[in-house]
C-alpha cells in the first residue's frame, strides 16, 4: 500500500539480487521494520543509464547471479506475505518489462501483491499503453519529474501518475551528494501546482541531515545509492546495518520536527 506514515516518508531503493535474493529479502524486511514506508525493488539491468557507479556495480553483481524480473517478483510476493502494509514498487528499465510482456507483467504484479511500478526510462509521452494496462490491474504508476521539465510536461506527468510522483532533485545520474540541490524545493513547488499526490524527492540524498531537510518541503525522500552501498560493504550484516541507517534517519527527522515546533 502506497502510504507515507511518517514525515518525511522514506522510499528505500534496493538492487534485488545483490549480493543474493535471500539477502535482498532480509534487507527489505529490516528496512520496513526500521521505518521505510515504500520499497523500490530494483530490477538489475545491463545498461542502467540513469544510475551512478554504486548502483551500476550492484546491478552487475546481481546479473552475475542471473537475477531476473520474474525472480524479483517472486521475492516481492514473499515480502508482501510477511509485511502486508508495506508499499512495494518494482523499479525497472523498460526493456526487461517488454521482454517479460506487458500484460504478463501487470498480472504478475497483481498476483504478487505489488502496488505498482516505476519504469525509469519510459517517458510519459510514450506511456499510454503501459498506463492503461497498469490501471486495468489497479496498479499505481510512478513517473519521474526533473528540474528541466516544462510546466506542460509536469502537468502530463501529474495526470499519468498515481501513488506518488518522484521528483529528481538535480540533473544527472543517481549517487550520494554532499549537498542537496536548490532545484529540489523549486521543483516540488512547481509539481504541487498540478497534483495533490505525494511528492518524493530523490537522487543524491544520502544522510540524515539531507533527509530531514527534504521533509520541510516534500512528502518523502528516496534513498538508493547510500543503502545499496551499505549492502555492498556489509554482506550478511547488511540487514542490521541498513536498519541502523534508517533508524538514524528517523531520529534526525524527529529532532528536526521537534525543533521546528517549539
C-alpha positions in Angstrom: 0.0 0.0 0.0 1.4 3.4 -1.0 1.1 5.5 2.1 3.5 7.7 3.9 3.0 7.2 7.6 6.0 9.4 8.6 7.1 12.9 7.8 9.2 12.8 5.8 8.2 9.5 4.3 11.0 7.2 3.2 11.2 5.4 -0.1 14.1 2.9 0.1 15.7 1.5 -3.0 17.5 -1.8 -3.2 19.1 -3.6 -6.2 17.5 -7.1 -6.0 19.9 -10.0 -6.1 22.9 -8.1 -4.7 24.5 -9.9 -3.1 21.8 -12.6 -3.5 18.0 -12.7 -3.4 17.8 -14.2 0.2 19.8 -11.2 1.5 17.6 -8.8 -0.5 14.5 -10.2 1.2 16.1 -9.8 4.7 17.3 -6.3 3.9 13.8 -5.2 2.8 12.1 -6.7 5.8 14.6 -5.0 8.1 14.2 -1.7 6.3 10.4 -1.8 6.6 10.6 -2.6 10.3 13.0 0.3 10.8 10.7 2.8 9.3 10.8 2.6 5.4 7.3 3.4 4.0 7.8 2.3 0.5 10.4 -0.1 -1.0 11.6 0.2 -4.6 12.7 -3.2 -5.7 15.3 -2.6 -8.3 15.5 -5.0 -11.3 19.1 -5.3 -12.3 19.8 -4.2 -15.9 22.8 -4.3 -18.1 22.7 -0.7 -19.2 21.4 1.4 -16.2 21.9 4.8 -17.8 20.2 6.8 -15.1 22.3 5.2 -12.3 25.7 6.1 -10.9 28.6 3.8 -10.1 27.3 2.4 -6.9 24.0 1.1 -8.4 25.7 0.1 -11.6 28.1 -2.2 -9.8 25.3 -3.6 -7.7 23.4 -4.4 -11.0 26.5 -6.1 -12.4 26.8 -8.3 -9.3 23.1 -9.2 -9.4 23.2 -10.0 -13.1 26.2 -12.3 -12.4 23.8 -14.1 -10.1 21.4 -14.3 -13.1 18.7 -12.3 -11.2 15.7 -11.8 -13.4 12.5 -9.8 -13.3 10.5 -13.0 -12.6 12.7 -13.7 -9.5 12.3 -10.1 -8.2 8.5 -10.5 -8.4 8.7 -13.8 -6.6 10.7 -12.2 -3.8 8.3 -9.3 -3.7 5.4 -11.8 -3.2 7.3 -13.3 -0.2 7.9 -9.8 1.3 4.2 -9.0 0.8 3.2 -12.1 2.7 5.4 -11.1 5.6 4.6 -7.4 5.6 1.1 -6.8 4.4 1.0 -3.0 4.8 4.3 -2.0 3.2 4.5 -0.1 0.0 6.2 -2.2 -2.8 7.1 -0.8 -6.1 9.0 -2.5 -9.0 11.8 -0.2 -10.2 12.9 -1.2 -13.7 14.0 -0.1 -17.1 11.6 -0.7 -19.9 13.5 -3.4 -21.7 13.0 -6.1 -19.0 9.3 -5.4 -18.9 9.0 -5.6 -22.7 10.8 -8.9 -22.7 8.6 -10.2 -19.9 5.4 -9.0 -21.7 3.3 -6.0 -20.5 0.1 -8.0 -19.9 2.0 -10.7 -18.1 3.9 -8.1 -16.1 0.8 -6.4 -14.8 -0.9 -9.7 -14.0 2.2 -10.9 -12.1 2.4 -7.7 -10.1 -1.3 -8.1 -9.1 -0.9 -11.7 -8.1 2.2 -11.0 -6.0 0.5 -8.1 -4.2 2.9 -5.5 -5.6 1.5 -2.0 -5.6 2.9 -0.8 -8.9 6.0 0.2 -10.8 8.3 2.9 -11.8 9.9 2.5 -15.3 12.8 4.9 -15.2 13.4 5.3 -19.0 9.7 5.2 -20.1 8.7 8.8 -20.9 5.2 10.0 -20.1 4.7 10.7 -23.8 5.2 7.1 -24.7 3.4 5.6 -21.8 -0.2 5.3 -22.9 -0.3 1.5 -23.4 1.6 0.9 -20.2 -0.5 3.3 -18.1 -3.8 1.7 -19.4 -2.6 -1.8 -18.7 -1.5 -0.8 -15.2 -4.8 1.0 -14.4 -6.7 -2.1 -15.6 -4.7 -4.1 -13.0 -5.3 -1.5 -10.2 -1.6 -0.8 -10.1 0.0 2.5 -9.4 2.2 4.3 -11.9 5.1 6.4 -10.7 6.8 8.8 -13.1 10.0 10.9 -12.8 9.8 14.7 -12.9 13.1 16.7 -13.4 14.1 20.3 -12.8 14.4 20.7 -16.6 10.7 19.6 -17.2 8.5 22.2 -18.7 5.2 23.1 -17.0 3.3 21.4 -19.8 5.3 18.2 -19.1 4.8 18.4 -15.3 1.1 18.6 -15.9 1.3 15.5 -18.1 3.4 13.6 -15.5 0.9 14.6 -12.8 -2.0 13.3 -14.8 -0.3 10.0 -15.7 1.0 9.3 -12.1 -0.7 7.6 -9.2 0.7 6.6 -5.9 3.3 9.4 -5.8 5.5 11.5 -8.1 9.3 11.1 -8.0 10.9 14.5 -8.2 14.5 14.2 -9.3 16.5 16.7 -7.2 19.0 17.5 -9.9 20.0 16.7 -13.4 22.4 13.8 -13.9 22.7 10.2 -12.5 22.0 8.7 -9.1 24.6 8.8 -6.4 25.2 10.3 -3.0 25.9 14.0 -2.9 27.4 16.2 -0.1 24.7 18.9 -0.6 21.1 18.8 -1.7 20.4 20.8 -4.8 18.4 24.1 -4.5 16.4 22.9 -7.6 14.6 20.3 -5.5 12.3 22.6 -3.5 11.6 24.7 -6.5 10.6 21.6 -8.5 8.3 20.3 -5.7 6.5 23.6 -5.6 6.0 23.5 -9.3 4.6 20.0 -9.2 2.2 20.9 -6.5 0.5 23.3 -8.9 -0.7 20.2 -10.8 -1.4 17.5 -8.3 -2.4 16.6 -4.7 -0.4 13.3 -4.9 2.5 12.9 -2.5 5.9 14.0 -3.9 9.1 12.1 -3.1 12.4 13.7 -3.8 15.3 11.5 -4.9 18.8 11.5 -6.5 21.6 12.4 -4.2 20.0 12.1 -0.7 22.5 10.1 1.4 22.5 11.3 5.0 20.2 12.2 7.9 20.6 16.0 7.5 19.5 15.9 3.9 16.7 13.5 4.7 15.3 15.8 7.4 15.7 18.8 5.1 13.6 17.2 2.4 10.8 16.8 5.0 10.5 20.6 5.2 9.1 20.9 1.7 8.3 17.4 0.3 6.2 14.4 1.4 9.1 11.9 1.2 12.7 11.2 0.3 14.0 8.5 -1.9 17.3 7.0 -0.8 19.1 4.5 -3.0 22.8 4.7 -3.5 23.5 5.1 0.2 21.5 2.0 1.0 23.0 0.0 -1.9 26.5 0.9 -0.7 25.8 -0.3 2.8 24.5 -3.6 1.4 27.6 -3.9 -0.8 30.0 -3.3 2.1 28.4 -5.5 4.7 27.3 -8.8 3.2 25.5 -10.9 5.7 25.4 -8.0 8.1 23.6 -5.8 5.6 20.1 -6.1 7.1 21.1 -4.9 10.5 23.3 -2.1 9.0 20.5 -0.9 6.8 18.1 -0.9 9.7 20.6 1.1 11.8 21.0 3.6 9.0 17.2 4.1 8.6 16.7 4.4 12.4 19.3 7.2 12.3 17.4 9.0 9.5 14.2 8.8 11.5 15.9 10.1 14.7 17.3 13.1 12.9 14.0 13.9 11.2 12.3 13.6 14.6 14.7 16.2 16.1 14.2 18.5 13.2 10.5 18.4 13.6 10.7 19.0 17.3 13.0 22.0 16.8 10.6 23.5 14.2 7.6 23.1 16.5 9.0 24.5 19.8 
